[in-house]
Amino acid sequence: MESIHLNYELVLEAQDRLRKRVRHTELISSTHFSQQLGYPLLLKCENLQTTGAFKLRGAMNFMTARDRSELAQGVTAASAGNHAQGVAYAADLLGVPAKIFMPESTPPQKVQATRDLGAEVVLTGANFDESFAAAQADSNLNGTVFIHPFDDPLVMAGQGTIGLEILKDLPDIANLLVPIGGGGLLAGIATAIKEYNPQVRIIGVESAAAPCMYRAVHDNQISEVPLSTTIADGIAVKKAGQLTTPIIQSLVDDLVLVEEEEIALAIVALLEKSKLLVEGAGAVPLAALLNGRAKGIRGKTVCLLSGGNIDVRTLALVVERGLLAAGRYLKLRIEMQDTPGALANLATDLAFTRANIHDITHDRRTKGLVMGTTAVQLLLETRGQDHANQVLALLAKRGYSVTTEQ
């Protein structure tokens, strides 16, 4: 296939190919977050896409742009989840064999969803980068077409169709916040929007645990960055794209980082206030706004919720972590005299504060305890940080030795 480069025309061509194959996702106004932030906030819901994430767009555009004979041997890809499902869905629709390499730590839900779409799944590697290397080697060996998850013009153009949809639904948009991993989503959208209106402010948001694009742009060189465990596993990439980075340097107005607690809080807030389920990567734009990471925001603002493929076990942990960060769960360790009625008195004091005891453990055999004392570990449900502070103040006033835990 002849060499191509990402431009506005390539995004328009992608829009034509995807028109009847990919869902035009909703752009929802959020009354709650608009009031909280002080400007109109809308949510672009790619978490409601057919496969639960935006990745379907790039994979579908890549495959439908090629001559069918080129795909005869099949396609190969590497993914931590969303790109896998996008490639598998497109391949199944077009009747093309697909082989997907995924890290061994990939949640079972994402693995099964990919297999349900008809793809062969190979679990290999401790992380995405190791799976990526295995997929490339297998593709070269077997003569299949390799579909890069982000560093390809056709993939970027497919993702860029999100920008065209936003412009159609909200022509007077002022700001757009987009998640970043390798940069394909951000590069494609920026190419589409800046051609139409260069005044739209585009901000990329990345997890501080995996800041590959942030480092590439600020250091003016692409290099591997160490990865920490992150809720936003969908954007946990060691190295920014060779093709995506210069586009982002040229077109994107700012890049910001968000922390794990902030992402967890954003997931919980979207569930509670907007009734929308998003994965960690999809929540980073809202996390940036709620925590003041993006500065100088005015006018109509859009957060791109890039995906909603989060497994139930991870969701449960994230919700608990988010409630802890918000002060709505309070974990305490209290040392007190081991005398009859002491535990009942503690329960009475907590009842006075209107905090609900969610879980309690009473242990006299903890190492380091003074004889005649006992340790009580509590998980309390509170109404928020102010209420949690009131609980701690009352316990201190009553003479309890309290240690807060995370």
C-alpha positions as a printed NumPy array, in Angstrom:
array([[  0.   ,   0.   ,   0.   ],
       [  1.341,   3.451,  -0.918],
       [  2.659,   5.728,   1.804],
       [ -0.008,   7.978,   3.344],
       [  0.071,  10.781,   5.879],
       [ -2.508,  11.978,   8.343],
       [ -4.403,  15.096,   7.267],
       [ -7.924,  16.503,   7.378],
       [ -8.891,  14.861,   4.074],
       [ -7.886,  11.437,   5.426],
       [-10.229,  11.966,   8.394],
       [-13.074,  12.935,   6.033],
       [-12.463,   9.748,   4.027],
       [-12.577,   7.759,   7.262],
       [-15.901,   9.356,   8.127],
       [-17.355,   8.158,   4.819],
       [-16.135,   4.598,   5.412],
       [-17.39 ,   4.432,   8.982],
       [-20.737,   6.166,   8.526],
       [-22.825,   2.97 ,   8.558],
       [-20.369,   0.808,  10.481],
       [-19.647,   2.809,  13.64 ],
       [-22.031,   4.455,  16.08 ],
       [-22.218,   8.249,  16.194],
       [-21.977,   8.441,  20.   ],
       [-23.939,  10.82 ,  22.18 ],
       [-22.716,  14.211,  23.385],
       [-24.442,  14.636,  26.752],
       [-24.702,  17.861,  28.734],
       [-23.911,  17.391,  32.434],
       [-25.912,  19.724,  34.676],
       [-24.16 ,  18.521,  37.832],
       [-20.571,  18.95 ,  36.632],
       [-21.423,  22.206,  34.835],
       [-22.673,  23.682,  38.107],
       [-19.706,  22.317,  40.047],
       [-17.112,  23.656,  37.589],
       [-18.799,  26.926,  36.638],
       [-18.931,  26.438,  32.865],
       [-20.938,  24.248,  30.449],
       [-19.538,  20.7  ,  30.44 ],
       [-20.536,  18.022,  27.943],
       [-19.506,  14.365,  27.847],
       [-18.658,  12.63 ,  24.541],
       [-19.677,   9.049,  25.274],
       [-17.37 ,   6.683,  23.395],
       [-17.94 ,   4.339,  26.347],
       [-21.272,   3.685,  24.601],
       [-19.578,   2.701,  21.322],
       [-20.457,  -0.731,  19.882],
       [-17.394,  -2.396,  21.449],
       [-17.392,  -0.138,  24.51 ],
       [-14.514,   2.073,  23.331],
       [-13.316,   4.361,  20.527],
       [-10.736,   1.868,  19.225],
       [-13.262,   0.316,  16.844],
       [-13.036,   3.436,  14.655],
       [ -9.33 ,   3.158,  13.909],
       [ -9.374,  -0.599,  13.393],
       [-12.402,  -0.46 ,  11.095],
       [-10.987,   2.399,   9.032],
       [ -7.615,   0.658,   8.672],
       [ -9.195,  -2.545,   7.387],
       [-11.857,  -1.051,   5.111],
       [ -9.29 ,   1.288,   3.513],
       [ -7.251,  -1.652,   2.251],
       [ -7.886,  -3.926,  -0.694],
       [ -9.554,  -7.113,   0.546],
       [ -6.799,  -9.229,  -1.065],
       [ -4.242,  -7.628,   1.283],
       [ -6.141,  -9.046,   4.249],
       [ -6.425, -12.586,   2.89 ],
       [ -3.825, -13.994,   5.3  ],
       [ -5.537, -12.286,   8.201],
       [ -4.686,  -9.468,  10.609],
       [ -2.613,  -9.406,  13.787],
       [ -2.682,  -6.921,  16.661],
       [ -1.484,  -6.382,  20.215],
       [ -3.708,  -4.865,  22.858],
       [ -4.521,  -4.62 ,  26.543],
       [ -8.218,  -4.813,  25.662],
       [ -9.959,  -2.104,  23.653],
       [ -7.905,  -2.275,  20.437],
       [ -8.303,  -6.061,  20.59 ],
       [-12.079,  -5.83 ,  20.597],
       [-12.065,  -3.189,  17.866],
       [ -9.89 ,  -5.313,  15.581],
       [-11.866,  -8.471,  16.378],
       [-15.21 ,  -6.785,  15.659],
       [-14.026,  -5.285,  12.362],
       [-12.397,  -8.559,  11.274],
       [-15.553, -10.522,  12.065],
       [-17.688,  -8.045,  10.106],
       [-15.381,  -8.272,   7.083],
       [-14.819, -12.027,   7.308],
       [-11.082, -11.726,   7.983],
       [ -9.123, -14.001,  10.413],
       [ -7.777, -12.087,  13.414],
       [ -5.074, -13.014,  15.93 ],
       [ -4.685, -10.815,  18.983],
       [ -1.772, -10.852,  21.44 ],
       [ -2.665,  -9.664,  24.94 ],
       [ -0.648,  -9.398,  28.183],
       [ -1.003, -12.309,  30.593],
       [ -2.441,  -9.902,  33.182],
       [ -5.354,  -8.841,  30.945],
       [ -8.664,  -9.096,  32.863],
       [-10.583, -12.255,  31.862],
       [-13.598, -10.168,  30.838],
       [-11.598,  -8.418,  28.097],
       [-10.046, -11.675,  26.903],
       [-13.421, -13.387,  26.665],
       [-15.021, -10.411,  24.927],
       [-12.32 , -10.566,  22.249],
       [-12.756, -14.314,  21.772],
       [-16.54 , -13.897,  21.605],
       [-15.992, -11.66 ,  18.567],
       [-14.248, -14.52 ,  16.782],
       [-10.577, -13.623,  17.216],
       [ -7.823, -16.   ,  18.284],
       [ -6.289, -14.682,  21.508],
       [ -2.695, -15.344,  22.573],
       [ -1.842, -14.379,  26.147],
       [  1.84 , -13.53 ,  26.37 ],
       [  4.086, -10.978,  28.03 ],
       [  4.008,  -9.159,  31.337],
       [  2.795,  -5.915,  29.745],
       [  1.56 ,  -4.382,  26.49 ],
       [  5.04 ,  -3.761,  25.102],
       [  6.039,  -7.429,  25.431],
       [  2.769,  -8.51 ,  23.775],
       [  3.374,  -5.952,  21.023],
       [  6.813,  -7.393,  20.233],
       [  5.401, -10.936,  20.115],
       [  2.576,  -9.843,  17.805],
       [  4.938,  -8.12 ,  15.371],
       [  7.196, -11.178,  15.238],
       [  4.223, -13.477,  14.601],
       [  2.859, -11.175,  11.882],
       [  6.218, -11.097,  10.083],
       [  6.495, -14.882,  10.303],
       [  3.018, -15.627,   8.96 ],
       [  2.594, -12.776,   6.481],
       [ -0.459, -11.21 ,   8.117],
       [ -1.264,  -7.488,   8.198],
       [ -0.239,  -5.903,  11.489],
       [ -2.614,  -3.245,  12.84 ],
       [ -0.816,  -0.798,  15.105],
       [ -2.957,   0.424,  18.007],
       [ -2.038,   4.086,  17.506],
       [  0.998,   4.854,  15.32 ],
       [ -0.639,   4.543,  11.889],
       [ -2.271,   7.281,   9.731],
       [ -5.387,   5.233,   8.942],
       [ -5.865,   4.304,  12.589],
       [ -5.421,   7.939,  13.636],
       [ -7.837,   9.107,  10.926],
       [-10.47 ,   6.676,  12.189],
       [-10.132,   8.041,  15.715],
       [-10.277,  11.557,  14.274],
       [-13.895,  11.01 ,  13.218],
       [-14.792,  11.615,  16.882],
       [-13.65 ,  15.204,  16.354],
       [-15.934,  15.586,  13.326],
       [-18.895,  14.304,  15.346],
       [-18.176,  16.758,  18.167],
       [-17.968,  19.662,  15.698],
       [-21.286,  18.657,  14.136],
       [-23.045,  18.41 ,  17.508],
       [-21.341,  21.409,  19.146],
       [-19.94 ,  23.873,  16.551],
       [-19.104,  26.486,  19.205],
       [-16.98 ,  24.202,  21.373],
       [-14.27 ,  26.097,  23.284],
       [-12.255,  23.317,  24.967],
       [-11.789,  19.586,  24.492],
       [-10.018,  17.217,  26.89 ],
       [ -8.8  ,  13.895,  25.468],
       [ -7.046,  10.896,  27.105],
       [ -3.526,  10.039,  25.872],
       [ -1.675,   6.746,  25.674],
       [  0.427,   6.389,  22.551],
       [ -1.304,   9.425,  21.077],
       [ -3.361,   8.071,  18.148],
       [ -6.698,   9.295,  19.516],
       [ -5.403,  12.768,  20.365],
       [ -3.507,  13.182,  17.075],
       [ -6.506,  12.196,  14.978],
       [ -8.978,  14.409,  16.83 ],
       [ -6.611,  17.396,  16.881],
       [ -6.089,  17.079,  13.117],
       [ -9.849,  17.172,  12.528],
       [-10.739,  19.975,  14.936],
       [ -7.841,  22.373,  14.353],
       [ -8.51 ,  22.351,  10.588],
       [-12.093,  23.468,  11.242],
       [-11.404,  25.91 ,  14.092],
       [ -7.823,  26.55 ,  15.288],
       [ -9.216,  28.472,  18.275],
       [-10.585,  25.357,  19.969],
       [ -8.31 ,  24.596,  22.908],
       [ -7.303,  20.927,  22.96 ],
       [ -5.821,  19.437,  26.132],
       [ -4.373,  15.941,  26.394],
       [ -4.646,  14.132,  29.726],
       [ -2.346,  11.321,  30.792],
       [ -1.903,   9.212,  33.913],
       [  1.059,  10.328,  36.01 ],
       [  1.877,   6.618,  36.341],
       [  2.484,   6.341,  32.569],
       [  3.522,   9.775,  31.228],
       [  5.14 ,   8.753,  27.921],
       [  3.626,  11.522,  25.726],
       [  4.021,  14.176,  28.415],
       [  7.719,  13.341,  28.668],
       [  8.189,  13.11 ,  24.884],
       [  6.724,  16.583,  24.33 ],
       [  8.412,  18.282,  27.291],
       [ 11.796,  16.639,  26.697],
       [ 11.473,  17.005,  22.905],
       [ 12.487,  13.378,  22.426],
       [ 10.729,  10.028,  22.388],
       [ 12.029,   7.552,  24.939],
       [ 10.718,   4.765,  27.128],
       [  9.333,   5.748,  30.507],
       [  8.988,   3.405,  33.49 ],
       [  5.399,   2.343,  34.166],
       [  3.704,   2.18 ,  37.536],
       [  0.499,   0.277,  38.187],
       [ -2.434,   2.437,  37.136],
       [ -6.222,   2.279,  37.079],
       [ -5.95 ,   3.736,  33.578],
       [ -4.45 ,   0.573,  32.077],
       [ -5.871,   1.414,  28.639],
       [ -3.387,   4.3  ,  28.281],
       [ -0.414,   2.692,  30.064],
       [  2.164,   2.831,  27.266],
       [  5.945,   2.943,  27.733],
       [  6.773,   4.882,  24.571],
       [  4.897,   7.55 ,  22.617],
       [  4.325,   7.068,  18.892],
       [  6.868,   8.189,  16.298],
       [  4.069,   9.509,  14.075],
       [  1.716,  10.777,  16.771],
       [  4.221,  12.821,  18.785],
       [  5.048,  15.543,  16.196],
       [  1.356,  15.992,  15.412],
       [  0.572,  16.486,  19.087],
       [  3.508,  18.863,  19.502],
       [  2.161,  20.922,  16.612],
       [ -1.582,  20.949,  17.289],
       [ -2.29 ,  20.279,  20.977],
       [ -2.399,  23.256,  23.335],
       [ -1.5  ,  21.572,  26.614],
       [ -0.743,  18.221,  28.242],
       [ -1.551,  17.512,  31.897],
       [ -1.129,  14.602,  34.3  ],
       [ -3.587,  13.167,  36.826],
       [ -3.008,  10.951,  39.856],
       [ -4.565,   7.591,  40.701],
       [ -6.843,   8.892,  43.472],
       [ -8.135,  11.583,  41.115],
       [ -8.975,   9.007,  38.435],
       [-10.791,   6.811,  40.964],
       [-12.829,   9.768,  42.198],
       [-13.78 ,  10.674,  38.62 ],
       [-14.996,   7.116,  37.919],
       [-17.169,   7.203,  41.043],
       [-18.466,  10.695,  40.226],
       [-19.481,   9.667,  36.704],
       [-21.292,   6.62 ,  38.067],
       [-23.154,   8.572,  40.724],
       [-23.875,  11.869,  38.997],
       [-24.154,  10.926,  35.301],
       [-25.027,   7.21 ,  35.521],
       [-22.15 ,   6.484,  33.118],
       [-19.71 ,   3.598,  33.539],
       [-16.189,   4.401,  32.338],
       [-12.822,   2.715,  32.647],
       [ -9.809,   4.478,  34.128],
       [ -8.531,   5.771,  30.785],
       [-11.959,   7.202,  30.013],
       [-12.135,   9.1  ,  33.299],
       [ -8.836,  11.01 ,  33.082],
       [-10.273,  14.107,  31.297],
       [-12.894,  14.665,  33.995],
       [-10.272,  13.964,  36.679],
       [ -8.179,  16.79 ,  35.215],
       [-11.082,  19.243,  35.412],
       [-12.322,  18.267,  38.876],
       [ -8.824,  18.67 ,  40.33 ],
       [ -7.84 ,  21.879,  38.565],
       [ -5.113,  20.272,  36.449],
       [ -6.288,  22.072,  33.297],
       [ -6.005,  25.846,  33.751],
       [ -7.937,  28.738,  32.248],
       [-11.001,  26.771,  31.138],
       [-13.897,  28.959,  29.943],
       [-16.814,  28.363,  27.627],
       [-18.336,  25.142,  26.344],
       [-16.059,  22.262,  27.285],
       [-16.142,  18.605,  26.243],
       [-14.644,  15.628,  28.089],
       [-14.06 ,  12.584,  25.903],
       [-15.045,   9.424,  27.779],
       [-12.935,   7.128,  25.625],
       [-14.133,   3.75 ,  26.916],
       [-16.175,   1.824,  29.441],
       [-14.601,  -1.626,  29.439],
       [-13.834,  -2.092,  33.114],
       [-14.176,  -5.519,  34.714],
       [-16.392,  -5.942,  37.771],
       [-13.557,  -6.816,  40.166],
       [-11.557,  -3.742,  39.19 ],
       [-14.676,  -1.598,  39.409],
       [-15.333,  -2.752,  42.982],
       [-11.768,  -1.88 ,  44.011],
       [-11.898,   1.479,  42.231],
       [-15.207,   2.433,  43.824],
       [-13.859,   1.62 ,  47.293],
       [-10.675,   3.574,  46.566],
       [-12.698,   6.501,  45.273],
       [-14.916,   6.538,  48.347],
       [-11.842,   6.451,  50.584],
       [-10.287,   9.357,  48.686],
       [-13.523,  11.331,  48.989],
       [-13.664,  10.731,  52.756],
       [-16.876,   8.74 ,  52.445],
       [-15.127,   5.622,  53.695],
       [-13.014,   6.058,  56.81 ],
       [-10.596,   3.285,  57.823],
       [ -9.48 ,   3.503,  61.452],
       [ -7.374,   1.554,  63.916],
       [ -8.21 ,   2.265,  67.556],
       [ -6.26 ,   0.998,  70.556],
       [ -8.238,   0.967,  73.811],
       [ -8.536,  -0.755,  77.173],
       [ -9.677,  -4.381,  76.966],
       [-12.458,  -4.115,  79.523],
       [-16.089,  -5.283,  79.487],
       [-18.321,  -2.753,  77.743],
       [-15.456,  -0.875,  76.016],
       [-16.501,  -1.997,  72.542],
       [-20.137,  -1.15 ,  73.276],
       [-19.096,   2.346,  74.401],
       [-17.154,   2.827,  71.166],
       [-20.178,   1.769,  69.132],
       [-22.347,   4.209,  71.093],
       [-19.904,   7.059,  70.455],
       [-19.849,   6.272,  66.732],
       [-23.651,   6.125,  66.657],
       [-23.658,   9.647,  68.108],
       [-21.667,  10.857,  65.081],
       [-24.16 ,   9.191,  62.675],
       [-21.302,   7.287,  60.997],
       [-22.27 ,   3.804,  59.858],
       [-20.028,   0.867,  60.852],
       [-19.453,  -0.991,  57.597],
       [-16.903,  -3.482,  58.941],
       [-15.25 ,  -4.145,  62.327],
       [-12.414,  -6.392,  63.523],
       [-11.551,  -6.846,  67.21 ],
       [ -8.117,  -8.345,  67.899],
       [ -6.368,  -8.791,  71.249],
       [ -3.402, -10.665,  69.783],
       [ -1.856,  -7.981,  67.567],
       [  1.931,  -7.825,  67.976],
       [  3.101,  -4.771,  69.881],
       [ -0.077,  -4.224,  71.89 ],
       [  0.376,  -3.395,  75.558],
       [ -1.086,  -6.024,  77.89 ],
       [ -4.652,  -5.16 ,  78.806],
       [ -5.339,  -3.303,  75.583],
       [ -7.009,  -4.348,  72.34 ],
       [ -6.979,  -3.15 ,  68.746],
       [-10.176,  -2.441,  66.836],
       [-10.087,  -1.915,  63.085],
       [-13.076,  -0.135,  61.601],
       [-14.396,   0.74 ,  58.176],
       [-16.918,   3.555,  58.583],
       [-19.283,   4.98 ,  56.006],
       [-19.567,   8.77 ,  56.247],
       [-21.26 ,  11.569,  54.298],
       [-17.981,  13.058,  53.065],
       [-14.715,  14.59 ,  54.219],
       [-16.308,  17.131,  56.576],
       [-18.298,  14.4  ,  58.313],
       [-15.183,  12.198,  58.527],
       [-13.307,  15.046,  60.199],
       [-16.145,  15.432,  62.715],
       [-15.921,  11.712,  63.535],
       [-12.165,  11.957,  64.13 ],
       [-12.586,  15.068,  66.283],
       [-15.194,  13.408,  68.512],
       [-13.094,  10.259,  68.969],
       [-10.086,  12.372,  69.927],
       [-12.233,  14.33 ,  72.376],
       [-13.372,  11.066,  73.97 ],
       [ -9.747,  10.031,  74.483],
       [ -9.394,   7.272,  71.905],
       [ -5.993,   6.516,  70.353],
       [ -6.88 ,   6.639,  66.64 ],
       [ -4.795,   5.933,  63.545],
       [ -6.279,   6.495,  60.087],
       [ -5.438,   3.969,  57.362],
       [ -5.61 ,   4.008,  53.572]])
